[in-house]
Amino acid sequence: MTLQSRLNLGILAIAIVLVAPLVLSLRALQRFQADTTSLRDREYAATLLLGRMRAVHDDLLQGTTYISVFPTDTARAQYLDQLQNLSRQTDTLARLTDLASVGQLRTAISRIGDQAPRAFAFARASRYTARDSVVDLLISPALLTIDRVLENIGQAMEQRTAERVDGFAARTEEAAVLAIGALGIAILLAFGIAIWLTRSISAPLRELDAGMRAVAEGHFRRPLAISGDRGDEFGRLAESFRSMAAQLEELDRLKAEFVSVATHELKTPVNVMLGYLQLLQENVYGELTDRQREIAATLVSQTQQLSRLIRQLLDVSRFDAGGGKLDTRPVVLSEFLDDLERAFRVLALQREIQFDVKSDRDIPHEVIWDPVRINEVLGNLLSNAFKFTNKGGRVSLTVGREGDQVRMQVSDTGAGIPREQLPHIFEKFYQADTQAPLALRGAGLGLAIAKSIVTAHNGSIEVESRVGAGTTFTLRLPIRVIRRPSAGTPVQGIAG
């Protein structure tokens, strides 16, 4: 699946998950609206109809008296119209409710409809006894039945309405709980989808970024935890990265081989030139004038500097190619430090800089290092410290023990190095801005060679610095470094 497809699918899934609670809420609202409409069209309408039927019943009750006292045709017609109206209202009530008592209403209305004409006829004929008998024994009991049934129907409908309202409230609460629960689940699912989508994109990006940084630092064989069979953009990027790293590794190897061959081939002619210049200075080919001696001395100095540069380039190329050799042997650490202090004591006096070498009591008596190479590292660090420390400053070498390692710190109170430049000072040909005016004679290879030597000893080198306050280099070396048989294989540190 491509990255675009994954993004589209993730966004669609999040949209569906978030819309689902809205759909549930809308359905709940629709059900609530349907229940409300049913309550309005049935219970509420039936309640209003029941009120009108009570009014008609009261009119019939009053009309029964009129029939007895004023048996006119008009009164008779009005009474029968009211009775017919009540009959129609009863039919409507039967459609709105399913109460069995509606049948009692029909029976009572039918009885009144049958007896009202008789009572009217008896009243017109002045047969008052027969009239009263019909009214008191048949019509009045039917009206009482209608009143009682209407009262019962009203109570039943009031109870039913209350029950339905309570049901609406319960269902509304359930719908609210369901909507909140669905929304919570939807948010969790959307959050989970977002995390999956983010990880599926950010994890390969972080891996590619780490791979790029490793390549930038010269580690071309760093494994990339991204399969080329993914079928998406990251898979193609991973394959392109591996191809690029392989090509860069090959170019770096060819460059190292070229530098190694070139510097090795340059050593012989430079040494020959230096030898002849020294013979000229010794008057082997005749006496030199003062001007010629001055020129010869300048040529010797420049040739020696060129020879040092060639030697440094050769060291760098060998270590880059994995062929830097170490001649490890037992070294009495205290004697090694005393020799180093004597070597730089004169320089400290000349530059009027305070110099001291301090060592803890628990440092090992003997270490197994390549003393020449370690002396080269410390000599380079101390030389730089003296070079960039002004008159009256201080340079110190502090040695201690950290478990199975020896810690050595070279500190000065010199110019310091800007923080943004610290990550680059161990790179080949790099020189910090604050040191450039004093370092014009160097090539920027000293610290690169120092780091290669320390790494070959299975150690580490770090730097801390602040502009105007000085710099501290910290070396950590295993007490014992055992050289492996193969010159091309890095050495291994073993504590003892």
Secondary structure, DSSP 8 states (H G I E B T S, - for coil): --HHHHHHHHHHHHHHHHHHHHHHHHHHHHHHHHHHHHIIIIIIHHHHHHHHHHHHHHHHHHHHHHHHH---HHHHHHHHHHHHHHHHHHHHHHHH---TTHHHHHHHHHHHHHHHHHHHHHHHTT-HHHHHHHIIIIIHHHHHHHHHHHHHHHHHHHHHHHHHHHHHHHHHHHHHHHHHHHHHHHHHHHHHHHHHHHHHHHHHHHHHHHHHHHHHTT-TT------TTS-SHHHHHHHHHHHHHHHHHHHHHHHHHHHHHHHHHHHHHHHHHHHHHHHHHTTTTS---HHHHHHHHHHHHHHHHHHHHHHHHHHHHHHHTT------EEEEHHHHHHHHHHHHHHHHHHHT-EEEEEE-TTS-SEEEE-HHHHHHHHHHHHHHHHHTS-TT-EEEEEEEEETTEEEEEEEE-SS---GGGGGGTTSTT---GGGGGG-TT--S-HHHHHHHHHHHTT-EEEEEEETTTEEEEEEEEESEEE--S-TTS--EEE--
